[in-house]
Amino acid sequence: MIGFPVFPDHDEPGRQGHGDAATRASVESALHAADDLDAAEIAVSMLGSYVILEGFVRRRGDVERAVGIAESIVGRGYVHSRLLRR
């Protein structure tokens, strides 16, 4: 587990001052901090309480790895992947 804040109740209004920008920044930071993932071509956006991952990865398993990292921050089931492998 990477040492980034977890927002288990991220979809609740007034989530202790954590806005979409903070959640997106946390996910982006975690993706770029992962030594085993090239996140240079991954864009992170928010759609309501869901994190959307879009872009490209290079290796087999990177899509699952990126989703796992994002889910470790926002919770399982709150990440939608639109990542493609080149």
Backbone as JSON Lines, residues from 0, in Angstrom:
{"i":0,"aa":"M","n":[0.85,-1.18,0.0],"ca":[0.0,0.0,0.0],"c":[0.89,1.23,0.0]}
{"i":1,"aa":"I","n":[0.54,2.15,-0.84],"ca":[1.27,3.4,-0.95],"c":[0.71,4.35,0.11]}
{"i":2,"aa":"G","n":[1.55,5.17,0.7],"ca":[1.13,6.06,1.78],"c":[0.41,7.31,1.32]}
{"i":3,"aa":"F","n":[-0.79,7.16,0.77],"ca":[-1.59,8.29,0.35],"c":[-2.91,8.25,1.09]}
{"i":4,"aa":"P","n":[-3.56,9.41,1.26],"ca":[-4.8,9.43,2.02],"c":[-5.89,8.6,1.36]}
{"i":5,"aa":"V","n":[-6.67,7.95,2.2],"ca":[-7.79,7.15,1.74],"c":[-9.06,7.88,2.11]}
{"i":6,"aa":"F","n":[-9.99,7.96,1.17],"ca":[-11.26,8.63,1.42],"c":[-12.38,7.6,1.33]}
{"i":7,"aa":"P","n":[-12.57,6.77,2.37],"ca":[-13.56,5.71,2.28],"c":[-14.98,6.23,2.09]}
{"i":8,"aa":"D","n":[-15.28,7.41,2.58],"ca":[-16.6,7.98,2.42],"c":[-16.55,9.14,1.45]}
{"i":9,"aa":"H","n":[-15.8,8.96,0.36],"ca":[-15.54,10.05,-0.56],"c":[-16.78,10.55,-1.28]}
{"i":10,"aa":"D","n":[-17.87,9.75,-1.3],"ca":[-19.05,10.19,-2.02],"c":[-20.04,10.94,-1.13]}
{"i":11,"aa":"E","n":[-19.72,11.12,0.11],"ca":[-20.59,11.86,1.01],"c":[-20.41,13.36,0.81]}
{"i":12,"aa":"P","n":[-21.51,14.11,0.81],"ca":[-21.37,15.56,0.74],"c":[-20.59,16.06,1.95]}
{"i":13,"aa":"G","n":[-19.78,17.07,1.76],"ca":[-18.99,17.61,2.87],"c":[-17.97,16.64,3.38]}
{"i":14,"aa":"R","n":[-17.25,16.01,2.52],"ca":[-16.33,14.93,2.88],"c":[-15.07,15.46,3.55]}
{"i":15,"aa":"Q","n":[-15.25,16.13,4.65],"ca":[-14.15,16.62,5.47],"c":[-13.2,17.52,4.68]}
{"i":16,"aa":"G","n":[-13.75,18.35,3.78],"ca":[-12.92,19.3,3.06],"c":[-12.18,18.74,1.86]}
{"i":17,"aa":"H","n":[-12.39,17.47,1.54],"ca":[-11.71,16.86,0.39],"c":[-12.6,17.0,-0.83]}
{"i":18,"aa":"G","n":[-12.17,17.79,-1.79],"ca":[-12.94,17.97,-3.0],"c":[-12.45,17.06,-4.1]}
{"i":19,"aa":"D","n":[-13.11,17.2,-5.24],"ca":[-12.72,16.39,-6.39],"c":[-11.26,16.62,-6.77]}
{"i":20,"aa":"A","n":[-10.82,17.86,-6.69],"ca":[-9.43,18.17,-7.07],"c":[-8.44,17.46,-6.15]}
{"i":21,"aa":"A","n":[-8.73,17.39,-4.87],"ca":[-7.84,16.71,-3.92],"c":[-7.83,15.2,-4.18]}
{"i":22,"aa":"T","n":[-8.99,14.64,-4.47],"ca":[-9.07,13.21,-4.76],"c":[-8.31,12.9,-6.04]}
{"i":23,"aa":"R","n":[-8.53,13.7,-7.08],"ca":[-7.84,13.5,-8.35],"c":[-6.33,13.63,-8.17]}
{"i":24,"aa":"A","n":[-5.89,14.63,-7.41],"ca":[-4.46,14.82,-7.18],"c":[-3.86,13.65,-6.41]}
{"i":25,"aa":"S","n":[-4.59,13.11,-5.45],"ca":[-4.1,11.96,-4.69],"c":[-3.92,10.74,-5.59]}
{"i":26,"aa":"V","n":[-4.89,10.51,-6.47],"ca":[-4.8,9.37,-7.39],"c":[-3.64,9.57,-8.36]}
{"i":27,"aa":"E","n":[-3.52,10.77,-8.92],"ca":[-2.42,11.05,-9.84],"c":[-1.07,10.85,-9.17]}
{"i":28,"aa":"S","n":[-0.93,11.35,-7.95],"ca":[0.33,11.2,-7.21],"c":[0.67,9.74,-6.97]}
{"i":29,"aa":"A","n":[-0.34,8.97,-6.58],"ca":[-0.12,7.55,-6.31],"c":[0.28,6.81,-7.58]}
{"i":30,"aa":"L","n":[-0.36,7.13,-8.7],"ca":[-0.02,6.47,-9.96],"c":[1.41,6.78,-10.37]}
{"i":31,"aa":"H","n":[1.81,8.04,-10.24],"ca":[3.16,8.43,-10.64],"c":[4.23,7.95,-9.65]}
{"i":32,"aa":"A","n":[3.84,7.68,-8.41],"ca":[4.79,7.22,-7.41],"c":[5.06,5.72,-7.51]}
{"i":33,"aa":"A","n":[4.18,4.99,-8.19],"ca":[4.35,3.54,-8.31],"c":[5.55,3.23,-9.19]}
{"i":34,"aa":"D","n":[6.52,2.53,-8.64],"ca":[7.75,2.19,-9.38],"c":[7.49,1.21,-10.52]}
{"i":35,"aa":"D","n":[6.45,0.4,-10.38],"ca":[6.19,-0.65,-11.36],"c":[5.16,-0.26,-12.42]}
{"i":36,"aa":"L","n":[4.85,1.05,-12.55],"ca":[3.83,1.51,-13.49],"c":[4.29,2.79,-14.16]}
{"i":37,"aa":"D","n":[4.23,2.82,-15.49],"ca":[4.52,4.05,-16.24],"c":[3.2,4.77,-16.44]}
{"i":38,"aa":"A","n":[2.97,5.82,-15.65],"ca":[1.7,6.54,-15.67],"c":[1.76,7.82,-16.5]}
{"i":39,"aa":"A","n":[2.78,7.97,-17.32],"ca":[2.98,9.2,-18.09],"c":[1.8,9.51,-19.01]}
{"i":40,"aa":"E","n":[1.12,8.49,-19.5],"ca":[0.02,8.71,-20.44],"c":[-1.34,8.38,-19.83]}
{"i":41,"aa":"I","n":[-1.44,8.47,-18.51],"ca":[-2.71,8.23,-17.83],"c":[-3.26,9.56,-17.34]}
{"i":42,"aa":"A","n":[-4.49,9.86,-17.73],"ca":[-5.19,11.06,-17.27],"c":[-6.24,10.64,-16.25]}
{"i":43,"aa":"V","n":[-6.35,11.4,-15.19],"ca":[-7.3,11.12,-14.12],"c":[-8.34,12.24,-14.1]}
{"i":44,"aa":"S","n":[-9.6,11.85,-14.1],"ca":[-10.68,12.83,-13.98],"c":[-11.74,12.29,-13.03]}
{"i":45,"aa":"M","n":[-12.67,13.15,-12.67],"ca":[-13.74,12.78,-11.76],"c":[-15.08,12.93,-12.49]}
{"i":46,"aa":"L","n":[-15.98,12.01,-12.25],"ca":[-17.34,12.08,-12.74],"c":[-18.23,11.73,-11.56]}
{"i":47,"aa":"G","n":[-18.73,12.77,-10.89],"ca":[-19.46,12.54,-9.65],"c":[-18.51,12.0,-8.61]}
{"i":48,"aa":"S","n":[-18.85,10.86,-8.03],"ca":[-17.98,10.26,-7.02],"c":[-17.05,9.2,-7.61]}
{"i":49,"aa":"Y","n":[-16.98,9.12,-8.93],"ca":[-16.16,8.12,-9.59],"c":[-14.88,8.72,-10.16]}
{"i":50,"aa":"V","n":[-13.8,7.96,-10.07],"ca":[-12.53,8.32,-10.69],"c":[-12.5,7.65,-12.06]}
{"i":51,"aa":"I","n":[-12.17,8.43,-13.08],"ca":[-12.07,7.91,-14.44],"c":[-10.6,7.93,-14.84]}
{"i":52,"aa":"L","n":[-10.08,6.78,-15.25],"ca":[-8.71,6.67,-15.75],"c":[-8.77,6.51,-17.26]}
{"i":53,"aa":"E","n":[-8.1,7.41,-17.98],"ca":[-8.08,7.37,-19.44],"c":[-6.65,7.47,-19.94]}
{"i":54,"aa":"G","n":[-6.4,6.87,-21.09],"ca":[-5.08,6.97,-21.69],"c":[-4.53,5.62,-22.07]}
{"i":55,"aa":"F","n":[-3.21,5.54,-22.02],"ca":[-2.51,4.35,-22.51],"c":[-1.5,3.85,-21.5]}
{"i":56,"aa":"V","n":[-1.34,2.53,-21.48],"ca":[-0.28,1.87,-20.7],"c":[0.49,1.0,-21.67]}
{"i":57,"aa":"R","n":[1.67,0.58,-21.26],"ca":[2.54,-0.15,-22.18],"c":[2.62,-1.66,-21.92]}
{"i":58,"aa":"R","n":[2.46,-2.07,-20.68],"ca":[2.68,-3.48,-20.35],"c":[1.39,-4.18,-19.95]}
{"i":59,"aa":"R","n":[1.38,-5.48,-20.17],"ca":[0.26,-6.31,-19.72],"c":[0.17,-6.21,-18.19]}
{"i":60,"aa":"G","n":[-0.98,-6.05,-17.69],"ca":[-1.19,-5.95,-16.24],"c":[-1.2,-4.54,-15.72]}
{"i":61,"aa":"D","n":[-0.77,-3.56,-16.53],"ca":[-0.73,-2.18,-16.06],"c":[-2.12,-1.59,-15.85]}
{"i":62,"aa":"V","n":[-3.1,-2.02,-16.64],"ca":[-4.46,-1.52,-16.45],"c":[-4.96,-1.93,-15.06]}
{"i":63,"aa":"E","n":[-4.8,-3.2,-14.74],"ca":[-5.24,-3.69,-13.43],"c":[-4.47,-3.03,-12.3]}
{"i":64,"aa":"R","n":[-3.19,-2.82,-12.51],"ca":[-2.35,-2.16,-11.49],"c":[-2.82,-0.74,-11.24]}
{"i":65,"aa":"A","n":[-3.09,0.02,-12.32],"ca":[-3.55,1.4,-12.18],"c":[-4.9,1.46,-11.48]}
{"i":66,"aa":"V","n":[-5.81,0.57,-11.85],"ca":[-7.12,0.53,-11.19],"c":[-6.95,0.19,-9.71]}
{"i":67,"aa":"G","n":[-6.1,-0.75,-9.4],"ca":[-5.85,-1.12,-8.01],"c":[-5.31,0.03,-7.18]}
{"i":68,"aa":"I","n":[-4.41,0.79,-7.77],"ca":[-3.85,1.95,-7.06],"c":[-4.95,2.98,-6.8]}
{"i":69,"aa":"A","n":[-5.75,3.27,-7.82],"ca":[-6.84,4.24,-7.66],"c":[-7.86,3.76,-6.63]}
{"i":70,"aa":"E","n":[-8.19,2.47,-6.67],"ca":[-9.15,1.92,-5.72],"c":[-8.61,1.95,-4.29]}
{"i":71,"aa":"S","n":[-7.3,1.9,-4.12],"ca":[-6.74,1.96,-2.78],"c":[-6.97,3.34,-2.16]}
{"i":72,"aa":"I","n":[-7.28,4.32,-2.99],"ca":[-7.51,5.68,-2.5],"c":[-9.0,5.97,-2.37]}
{"i":73,"aa":"V","n":[-9.79,5.63,-3.39],"ca":[-11.21,6.01,-3.37],"c":[-12.15,4.88,-3.01]}
{"i":74,"aa":"G","n":[-11.66,3.67,-3.0],"ca":[-12.49,2.54,-2.64],"c":[-12.85,1.69,-3.84]}
{"i":75,"aa":"R","n":[-13.04,0.43,-3.56],"ca":[-13.37,-0.53,-4.62],"c":[-14.73,-0.18,-5.23]}
{"i":76,"aa":"G","n":[-14.8,-0.21,-6.55],"ca":[-16.04,0.05,-7.24],"c":[-16.25,1.51,-7.64]}
{"i":77,"aa":"Y","n":[-15.32,2.37,-7.26],"ca":[-15.44,3.79,-7.59],"c":[-14.43,4.23,-8.64]}
{"i":78,"aa":"V","n":[-13.9,3.27,-9.4],"ca":[-12.93,3.58,-10.45],"c":[-13.43,2.98,-11.76]}
{"i":79,"aa":"H","n":[-13.46,3.8,-12.79],"ca":[-13.83,3.33,-14.13],"c":[-12.61,3.5,-15.03]}
{"i":80,"aa":"S","n":[-12.2,2.42,-15.68],"ca":[-11.01,2.46,-16.52],"c":[-11.39,2.56,-17.99]}
{"i":81,"aa":"R","n":[-10.78,3.53,-18.64],"ca":[-10.84,3.65,-20.09],"c":[-9.41,3.56,-20.65]}
{"i":82,"aa":"L","n":[-8.59,2.79,-19.95],"ca":[-7.19,2.64,-20.34],"c":[-7.04,1.59,-21.43]}
{"i":83,"aa":"L","n":[-6.15,1.85,-22.35],"ca":[-5.84,0.92,-23.42],"c":[-4.35,0.6,-23.38]}
{"i":84,"aa":"R","n":[-4.02,-0.63,-23.78],"ca":[-2.62,-1.03,-23.83],"c":[-2.09,-0.85,-25.24]}
{"i":85,"aa":"R","n":[-0.94,-0.2,-25.36],"ca":[-0.31,-0.01,-26.69],"c":[0.61,-1.15,-27.0]}
